[in-house]
Amino acid sequence: MNIAHSIILGIVEGFTEFLPISSTGHLIIASKILGIADSNFLSSFEIIIQLGAILAVITLFFKELWGKWDIIKKVFIAFIPTIVIGLTAYSFVKKYLIGNITLVLWSLLIGGIIIVLFEKYFKSDDNTKNINFKNAFWLGVFQTLAFIPGVSRSGATIIGGIALGLEKKAVVLFSFFLAIPTMFAASALDIYKSNFSFTNKEVLIISIGFITAYITAIIAMKSFLKFIQNNSFTSFGIYRIIIGIIGLMILYF
């Protein structure tokens, strides 16, 4: 893995982390296209550069979060399912799921179909409910589906929130905020498990990926918030279906 790979993967991470299309899935696909061999370092790189996306959330929404203890408490309530399941399943996920291109492609395809069908047929009786502690917890439960590569953390949280009858923009913002403890914990756990045993070159590669992900995540979040004001998530579902079908055809045929 070299610096050019780091920049490309940083761009992929930044632009896909907060969209319902799975950043992990896209990182795995991009790594395969670039010919980067699976390794413990690649898995760590893909997890740690998410810290750049975390910093982007804090940068953009500092005023919305600073001193807003009601929001912060709800975020940590939502984080409980993630930390419990994450600590339990970490080794299994990293060993058997991360890097599994077949699983990613099927997850993208099936997730895309679910998004399209959900947008077409699901009608909430009340789409303006505020996020309380109970549905904040359930948003955290929905987020845990993203331990399966290709599912999409933001996608699972957003679709779950709309199913609960929550307002679309509020759920999207909450998914941004929930990313802070979630990705920080994932990165911290991976650094701890690896004993930060990286060479100077690997540290440089991670740093470049981090900065690239930070810049692109800011652009992606601003664009996404504007997009959802007048659009549904159907286009993201169709995109997932196309990528899944093309990928599976290449993989099998």
N, C-alpha and C positions, 0 to 999 in steps of 0.2 A: 504494500500500500504506500502511495506517495502523496505529495502535497496536492497535486492536481485532483487526485481521488478525494482528498479531504475537502477541497472546495466544492466539488460536485455534490458529494454526499451532504455537506453542510447546507447547500442550497435546497436539496431535496427535503432534508429535515425541516428547515425553516418554513418552506412553503406548504408542507403537508401536515405538520404537527397539529394544527388547529382546524383543518378541514376534515370532513367526514369521509376520508379516503384512505386512511391508515398510513401514518408516517413510517412505522416499522415495516409494513409491507413494501412500501416504495423504496425504502433503504435496502431491503433484501434484494428486490428486483434490480435496483441500480447497481448493487455490488456484483450481481451475477453478470449484468451487461458489461460492466467494466473489467470483468475477469479477476476480481479480487477473491482470493481463496478464503474460505471460511476459517476462522481462527478465534481464539479467546480475545485477542486484541480487537479484532473487528467487532465482535459482540460488545465489548466494553466501549469502543469508540461510538457505536450507534446509540448506546445508552447515555454516555456522558455528554455528548454534544447537545443533548436535550436541555442541559443547563443553560445553553445559549437562548433557547426558547423561553425558559423560565425567566431569565433576565429581561427578555423582551416584554413579557406580561407585566412584570413589576415596573418597567420603564413606562409603559403606556398607561397603566391603570393605578399608578401609585396613589393619586388623589382619591380614587374610588375605594381604595383599600385601607389607606392610612387612618387609623383610629376608628374604623367601622367594625366594631367588635361583633355586631350582630351577623354581618356577612362572614367575618373570619371564623366565628363559632360554627356557622353552618357548613363552611368549607371543611373544617376539621371533622365535623360529624360525618360528612360525605366521605372523608378520607379513611375512616375506620375500616370499612370493608376491604379497601385496597391494601392497607397495611397488614391486615390479618391474613388475607389470601396471598398477598405478595410474599410475606415471610415464609409462608407454608410451601408455596409452589415455586419459589425462586430457582432452585437448582433444577427442577424438572423443566421449567420454561426455558431456561438458558441452554440446557443440554439437549432437549428434544424438540422444542418448538421454534426458537430463534434460528433463522437460517433455513427453515423448511419451506422451500419455494412452492411445492405442491400445495401445502396447507395455506400459504399466503394467497395463491391464485384462487383456490376454491372459496376462501373467506371473502376475498374481494368480490367474486361473482355472486355468491349467496347474499352477502351484505348489500350489494347493489340492488338485487331483486327485492329485498326486504324494504329498502328505502323507497324505491319506486312504488311498490304496492302500498306501503304505509302512506305516502303522500297522496295517492290516488283514492284510497278507500277509507282511511282513518279520519273521522271527523270528531273532534272534541266538543263536548257540550259547553265547556268553559275553557277558553284558551287564554285567560287573563289572570289565572290564579298566581299569587305570589309564592315564592319558594320558602317553605317553612322547614322546621327541623326534621319532620317526618319524611317529606319528599326529598330533602337534601340527602338523607341517609339512603333513600332508594336510588337517587342519582349516583351515589357512590357504588351501590350494588351493580347498577347497569355498567358503570365504568370498568368493573372487574372483567367484563367480557373481553376487554382489549388485551388480556393476557394471551389470547389467541392471536398470533400475528396475522394481520390483514383485516381484523375486525374494525379497528379504529376506535381509539379512546374517546375522541370528541364525538364521533358518529353515534356510538352506543349511548353516550351521555345525553346528547341532543335528542335523539329519537325517543329515548326513555323519558326525558323531560316533557316532550310534547305529548307522549302517551299518558302522562300524569296530568295533562291539562294545563301545563305551564306555558307562559308566553315565550315565543320563539327567541327573541333577542335576549331576554333574561336568562334563558337556559344556555345560550351560546356564551354569554359573559360568565356565567357560573362555571361552565366547562373550562374557560380560560383560567379562572381563579383556582379551580380544583387541580389544574395542571401543576400549579406551583409546588404544593407538598408532594404530589404524586411523582413528578419527575425528579424532584430533589431527592426524595427517598430512594427512588430506583437508582439514581446516579451514585448517591452516597453508599448504598448497599454494595453496588458493583465495585466501587473503589476500595471499600473495606475488604470484600471477598478476594480481590486481586492483590491486596496489600500494596497498592499503587506501585506495582513492580513494572514500570514502563521505562524504556530507554529515553534518552534525550530527544532522539528523532521522533519517537512515538508521542512524547509530550508535545512537541511542536506540531505534529499532525493533528492531535486532539485540539490544541489551542486554535489552530486555523479553522477547523471544523466548527468549533464553538463560536467564534466571531462571525463566521459566515451564516451560521444558523440564527444567530441573534439578529443580524441585519435583515435577513429574508423573512424571519418570523414577524417582525414589526410590519413589514409591507403586507404580508399575508393576512394578518389580523385586521388591519385597517380595511383592506379590500373585502374581506369576508363579511365584516359588519355592514358595509355599504350594500353588498350583494343581497344579503338576506332581507333587507328592508322591503324589497319588491319582488323577490324571487323565492321559489320553493327549493327543496333539496334534491328534486328529481334529477337535475342535470348531474349532480354528483353520483347519484345512483346509476345513471346511464353510463357515466365515465367508468365507474367500477366494473360494470358488466362488460364493457368493451375490453378493458385491460385484462379482466379475468379470462374472457373467451380467447382473446389473442394469445395470451400467455399459455393457457392450457393447450391450445392447438400447437403452438411451437414445442411445448414440452412433450406432448404425446405423439405428434405426427412429424 
